[in-house]
């Protein structure tokens, strides 16, 4: 299975287990910037780690501080391997742009229609610099 998304923020191509979120998330108050775990107790994937995962986010719940959380994830080495989002969020993506300006290597951010997300559940995914997502043979995880 392969899909082509739109690159929103250029960054490091990524590879890792897919973490397909079942609900929108707020990074501010929803993801711990120290260890990359989902800390919103109301989120269906509470406790899951986003670090080193290809993170599929159907939508975000807005906060002007979301970019700072994503920036801290990059700085701390606990950012997703790649960020796949259904709806572009300029505030969130600003965190990746600032990380790059700081000289850190942010993950790539790609927009992909959420109707394709389920095909990647439980699989290991590689995201190329051109926004192509490929399922790797024999890969699994979540």
N, C-alpha and C positions, 0 to 999 in steps of 0.2 A: 504494500500500500504506500502510496506517495501522494502528497498534496502540495500545492504551491500557494504560499501566502504572500502578503505584501510586507516588505521590510519597513518597519516604522522607525526603528533606531538601529543603525548598524552597530554591531558588537561582535564578540567572539562567537563563532559557530558553536553549537552545543550538542551534547550527547548525554542521554541519561534516561532513567525510568520516567515514564509519563505520570504526572500527577494531574488528573483531570478533575478540576473542582466542580462539585455538583451545584454550587450556588455562588452568586457574586460575593466578593470579599472586600473589606476595607483593609488596606495595609496598615493604616494608622489605627492601632488598637486591635487589629486582627491578626497581625504577624509580629512575632517577637524579633526585633532587629538584632538581638544578640545571638540567637541560635537558629533563626529561620523557621520556627514552628508556628503553626496556626494556633493562636491563643484566644480567639473569639469562641467562647463556650457555646454560642448558638449556631456556629457553623457546622455543617454535617461532617466536615473532615477535621474537626478540632483535634489538635495534637499531632497532625501530620507535618512532616518536615518538607519545606520547599527547597532546601539547600540541595544543590546538584541535581535537581529534577528538571525535566522539561515541564514547566508549569503552564497548564491550560486554564485560563481564567475567562469564563463566559462574559463577565462584566465586573466592573469595580463599583464599590460604594464610595462616592466621592469624599475626599478630604484634602485640604490644601497641604497637609503634612505627609501625605502618602509618598511623595517623592523623596522626602528625607528618610523614610523607613527603607525604601528601596536602595537609596544611596548607602545607608548603613549596612544593609545586607551585602552589597558589593564590597565595601571597605572591610568588612569582617570576614570575607571569604565564605559566606553562607547564602549567597544569592542563588537563584535558580540557574541551571545550566543554559536555559533559554526561556523566554517569556512569550507565550502564545496567547493573544487576547482577542476576544470576539468583538469588542467595541473599543476603539482607540481612546485612551485617557491621557491627554496632554500633560496633566499635572503629575501623574504617576511616572510617565516616560521621562519627564524632566530629570528624575533621579538618575537615570542611565546616562543622560547627556552630561550632567554635572560630573558623574563618576569618570567619564571619559576625559573631561576637561581637567580633572584632578590627576590624570595620569594612571588611573586604574583601568582594568580591562572589564568593561561591562558585558553582560550577555546580550545576545541579539534579541530584539523584540519584533515579533511578527504578528500581523493581523490575519486571522483565519476565521471563516464563518463557523460559529459554534456547532452547526449541524454536522461538521466533520470531526468534532472532538472525540466522540465515542469510539471511533475506529482506532484511536491511539491508546485507549484504556488498557492498563496492564501490560503494556509493551515498552520496549526500549526504543527510543526515538533519536534520530540524528537530524539536526536542523542546520542546513547549510547557509552560507553567507548570502545566498540569493533568495532565501526564504522558503526553500524546498524542505519539506519534512518527509523523512523516510523512516519506515519501521525496519529495524535491523532484524535479520533472521535469528531465531532462537532467543530473542530478547524478551524479557518480561519484567514486570515490576510495577509497583504503585504503593 
